[in-house]
Amino acid sequence: MDLAFKERILDFALRTIRIAAALPKDAAGLVIARQLVRSGTSVGANIAEAEAAFSVKEWLYCMNIAKKEAKETYYWITLIKRGRMVPATTLKNIEPELDEIIGILTKSVKTAQTKGQI
């Protein structure tokens, strides 16, 4: 992964943390905030782990986990949006950003699988 994508993933993780901080402090808000932070920050953590992979198989595993975490983050964002749990401006453009991140991860995995290399 190139440096620009890594920076983008870090910015995305920070954004999920800020969204979580804006959630209500009631029981539901706290549970959702925890899940959002966990999945939203896990995307980048798994990409970093993939970069230290010893094999293509390990790299693919880590990248697929990153993609899975991105999709879970999408779920939490959708729930927050539908529940109107934060102002709409807080979520501005996050869904298209997630779509792009998931697309990049999907393409990276498919390319590696096709070529049999990282």
C-alpha positions in Angstrom: 0.0 0.0 0.0 1.3 3.4 -0.8 1.8 6.2 1.7 -1.2 8.2 0.5 -3.5 5.3 1.2 -1.9 4.7 4.6 -2.5 8.4 5.4 -6.1 8.1 4.2 -6.7 5.1 6.4 -5.2 6.9 9.4 -7.5 9.9 8.7 -10.4 7.5 8.4 -9.6 5.9 11.8 -9.4 9.3 13.4 -12.7 10.3 11.9 -14.4 7.2 13.3 -13.0 8.1 16.7 -14.5 11.6 16.4 -17.9 10.2 15.3 -17.8 7.8 18.3 -17.1 10.7 20.6 -20.1 12.6 19.2 -22.5 9.7 20.0 -24.9 9.9 22.9 -23.5 8.8 26.2 -26.4 6.5 26.9 -26.1 2.7 27.0 -26.7 2.2 23.3 -24.5 5.1 22.3 -21.6 3.7 24.3 -21.9 0.2 22.9 -22.1 1.5 19.3 -19.2 3.9 19.9 -17.0 1.1 21.2 -17.9 -1.1 18.2 -17.3 1.8 15.7 -13.9 2.6 17.2 -12.9 -1.0 17.2 -13.8 -1.7 13.6 -12.9 1.7 12.2 -9.3 1.6 13.7 -8.9 -2.1 12.9 -8.9 -1.5 9.2 -5.5 0.3 9.3 -4.1 -2.1 12.0 -4.8 -5.0 9.7 -3.2 -3.3 6.7 -0.1 -2.6 8.8 -0.1 -6.3 9.9 -0.3 -7.3 6.2 2.8 -5.3 5.4 4.7 -7.4 7.8 3.3 -10.7 6.4 5.7 -13.6 5.8 3.7 -15.0 2.9 1.2 -14.1 0.3 -1.3 -16.3 2.2 -0.8 -14.3 5.4 -1.0 -11.0 3.5 -4.3 -12.0 1.9 -5.6 -13.1 5.3 -4.8 -9.7 6.9 -6.1 -7.7 3.9 -9.4 -9.7 3.9 -9.7 -9.0 7.6 -9.2 -5.3 6.9 -11.9 -5.4 4.3 -14.2 -7.2 6.7 -13.6 -4.6 9.3 -14.3 -1.8 6.8 -17.6 -3.5 6.0 -18.5 -3.8 9.7 -17.7 -0.1 10.1 -20.1 0.6 7.2 -22.8 -1.2 9.2 -22.2 0.9 12.3 -22.2 4.1 10.3 -25.5 3.1 8.6 -27.0 2.4 12.0 -25.8 5.7 13.4 -27.2 7.6 10.3 -30.6 5.8 10.4 -30.9 6.3 14.1 -30.0 10.0 13.7 -27.6 9.6 16.6 -25.3 12.4 15.4 -25.8 15.5 13.3 -25.8 14.7 9.5 -22.8 16.9 9.0 -20.7 14.7 11.3 -21.2 11.8 8.8 -20.8 13.9 5.6 -19.0 11.9 2.9 -18.1 9.0 5.1 -20.1 6.4 3.2 -18.5 7.3 -0.1 -15.1 7.2 1.6 -15.9 3.7 3.0 -17.0 2.6 -0.4 -13.7 3.7 -1.9 -11.7 2.0 0.9 -13.6 -1.2 0.5 -13.1 -1.0 -3.3 -9.3 -0.5 -3.0 -9.0 -3.4 -0.5 -11.1 -5.6 -2.7 -9.0 -4.8 -5.8 -5.8 -5.3 -3.9 -6.8 -8.7 -2.8 -8.1 -9.8 -6.2 -4.9 -8.5 -7.9 -2.7 -10.4 -5.4 -4.7 -13.6 -5.8 -4.5 -13.3 -9.6 -0.8 -12.7 -9.7 0.0 -14.9 -6.7 2.2 -12.2 -5.2 2.0 -9.1 -3.0 
